Amino acid sequence: MFEAGHVYKRFTLANGEKVTLRVLRWEDLDGLLMFINSLVEEKRGDTESSLYTGFDRKVTREEEVEWLVQTLVAIEGENVINVVADINGKIIANGDVTRGSYKDTRHHGHLGLTVISKYRGQGIGRRMIETLVRESRRAGLRALDAEFLADNETARRAYEKASFKQAGIIPHKVFRNGRYFDGLIMAREL
Ligand SMILES: CC(C)(COP(=O)(O)OP(=O)(O)OC[C@H]1O[C@@H](n2cnc3c(N)ncnc32)[C@H](O)[C@@H]1OP(=O)(O)O)[C@@H](O)C(=O)NCCC(=O)NCCS
């Protein structure tokens, strides 16, 4: 169930576009490069971007090769549970649960998820969280957390719908365009 390319789910958006939720595969390299660099552009161009940390500069193909190789190895070893959203072969979202790396934190996972701006608010993130929760439980995890900007209402609601509860606020976690923003952590048992 965790092998590269494995399909979890297919569904259709209100505008008729067909979405496939599946595990990453090696052939996604160029699609991923376009995906990640479109997020770098979003963060640079929009001072109100809801994107959290990361996405500081454009990623080269070599860097993406390295990231993809490491991630595919981690997926194979069940250290990462991954789901991407694919529309006509284009990657429009990526989500990962990364397991704790110590023996006594291996049952815990940190969830990270990003949908490109054009496709937000259409139920894709909610379905990806559901998939990651289900697959994490299947992999033996017992708890998950996620962290994002405290004023990101879409993220808060998406996680609330998946039974996450607010675990805490990190004051001034992010400094961007001359302003501080709080981070919000949500968590749940599995
Ligand atoms: C946070 C994120 C992953 C959510 O994915 P999404 O596909 O946009 O979310 P969904 O469309 O599934 O919305 C989830 C719920 O939030 C609510 N919601 C959607 N848009 C909203 C908005 N603009 N304001 C408030 N609530 C909203 C809805 O109740 C929705 O539930 P529904 O499916 O019953 O309508 C996505 O918006 C994103 O990538 N944001 C930027 C990156 C980020 O913040 N990642 C942090 C997560 S670790």
The ligand as an SDF file (V2000), in Angstrom:
LIG
                    3D

 48 50  0  0  0  0  0  0  0  0999 V2000
   -4.3880   24.2760    4.2280 C   0  0  0  0  0  0  0  0  0  0  0  0
   -4.6800   23.5310    2.9380 C   0  0  0  0  0  0  0  0  0  0  0  0
   -3.7770   22.3140    2.8140 C   0  0  0  0  0  0  0  0  0  0  0  0
   -6.1470   23.0380    2.9750 C   0  0  0  0  0  0  0  0  0  0  0  0
   -6.4560   22.4110    1.7450 O   0  0  0  0  0  0  0  0  0  0  0  0
   -7.7120   22.9000    0.8740 P   0  0  0  0  0  0  0  0  0  0  0  0
   -7.8570   21.9530   -0.2540 O   0  0  0  0  0  0  0  0  0  0  0  0
   -7.5590   24.3470    0.5480 O   0  0  0  0  0  0  0  0  0  0  0  0
   -8.8740   22.7270    1.9580 O   0  0  0  0  0  0  0  0  0  0  0  0
  -10.3500   22.1810    1.7210 P   0  0  0  0  0  0  0  0  0  0  0  0
  -10.9240   22.7480    0.4680 O   0  0  0  0  0  0  0  0  0  0  0  0
  -10.3220   20.7150    1.8610 O   0  0  0  0  0  0  0  0  0  0  0  0
  -11.0790   22.8820    2.9310 O   0  0  0  0  0  0  0  0  0  0  0  0
  -11.1660   22.3010    4.1920 C   0  0  0  0  0  0  0  0  0  0  0  0
  -12.2890   22.9830    4.9370 C   0  0  0  0  0  0  0  0  0  0  0  0
  -11.8910   24.3270    5.2330 O   0  0  0  0  0  0  0  0  0  0  0  0
  -13.0020   25.1770    5.0430 C   0  0  0  0  0  0  0  0  0  0  0  0
  -12.6040   26.2290    4.1310 N   0  0  0  0  0  0  0  0  0  0  0  0
  -12.2890   26.1590    2.8220 C   0  0  0  0  0  0  0  0  0  0  0  0
  -11.9390   27.3830    2.3570 N   0  0  0  0  0  0  0  0  0  0  0  0
  -12.0360   28.2270    3.3920 C   0  0  0  0  0  0  0  0  0  0  0  0
  -11.7980   29.6210    3.5600 C   0  0  0  0  0  0  0  0  0  0  0  0
  -11.3640   30.3870    2.5330 N   0  0  0  0  0  0  0  0  0  0  0  0
  -11.9890   30.1680    4.7990 N   0  0  0  0  0  0  0  0  0  0  0  0
  -12.3940   29.4130    5.8280 C   0  0  0  0  0  0  0  0  0  0  0  0
  -12.6190   28.0760    5.7250 N   0  0  0  0  0  0  0  0  0  0  0  0
  -12.4510   27.5080    4.5260 C   0  0  0  0  0  0  0  0  0  0  0  0
  -14.1520   24.3870    4.5710 C   0  0  0  0  0  0  0  0  0  0  0  0
  -14.9940   24.1630    5.6960 O   0  0  0  0  0  0  0  0  0  0  0  0
  -13.5560   23.0820    4.1240 C   0  0  0  0  0  0  0  0  0  0  0  0
  -14.3780   22.0180    4.4110 O   0  0  0  0  0  0  0  0  0  0  0  0
  -15.4000   21.4160    3.2700 P   0  0  0  0  0  0  0  0  0  0  0  0
  -14.6030   20.4290    2.5140 O   0  0  0  0  0  0  0  0  0  0  0  0
  -16.4920   20.8240    4.0720 O   0  0  0  0  0  0  0  0  0  0  0  0
  -15.8460   22.5890    2.4300 O   0  0  0  0  0  0  0  0  0  0  0  0
   -4.4830   24.4640    1.7000 C   0  0  0  0  0  0  0  0  0  0  0  0
   -5.3730   25.5500    1.7780 O   0  0  0  0  0  0  0  0  0  0  0  0
   -3.0560   24.9770    1.5710 C   0  0  0  0  0  0  0  0  0  0  0  0
   -2.2300   24.3360    0.9700 O   0  0  0  0  0  0  0  0  0  0  0  0
   -2.7610   26.1610    2.1250 N   0  0  0  0  0  0  0  0  0  0  0  0
   -1.4330   26.7440    2.0760 C   0  0  0  0  0  0  0  0  0  0  0  0
   -0.3910   25.8560    2.7200 C   0  0  0  0  0  0  0  0  0  0  0  0
   -0.6870   25.5820    4.1600 C   0  0  0  0  0  0  0  0  0  0  0  0
   -1.1480   26.4290    4.8850 O   0  0  0  0  0  0  0  0  0  0  0  0
   -0.4050   24.3690    4.6240 N   0  0  0  0  0  0  0  0  0  0  0  0
   -0.5420   24.1320    6.0510 C   0  0  0  0  0  0  0  0  0  0  0  0
   -1.0230   22.7970    6.3630 C   0  0  0  0  0  0  0  0  0  0  0  0
    0.2510   21.8590    7.2340 S   0  0  0  0  0  0  0  0  0  0  0  0
  1  2  1  0
  2  3  1  0
  2  4  1  0
  2 36  1  0
  4  5  1  0
  5  6  1  0
  6  7  2  0
  6  8  1  0
  6  9  1  0
  9 10  1  0
 10 11  2  0
 10 12  1  0
 10 13  1  0
 13 14  1  0
 14 15  1  0
 15 16  1  0
 15 30  1  0
 16 17  1  0
 17 18  1  0
 17 28  1  0
 18 19  1  0
 18 27  1  0
 19 20  2  0
 20 21  1  0
 21 22  1  0
 21 27  2  0
 22 23  1  0
 22 24  2  0
 24 25  1  0
 25 26  2  0
 26 27  1  0
 28 29  1  0
 28 30  1  0
 30 31  1  0
 31 32  1  0
 32 33  2  0
 32 34  1  0
 32 35  1  0
 36 37  1  0
 36 38  1  0
 38 39  2  0
 38 40  1  0
 40 41  1  0
 41 42  1  0
 42 43  1  0
 43 44  2  0
 43 45  1  0
 45 46  1  0
 46 47  1  0
 47 48  1  0
M  END
$$$$
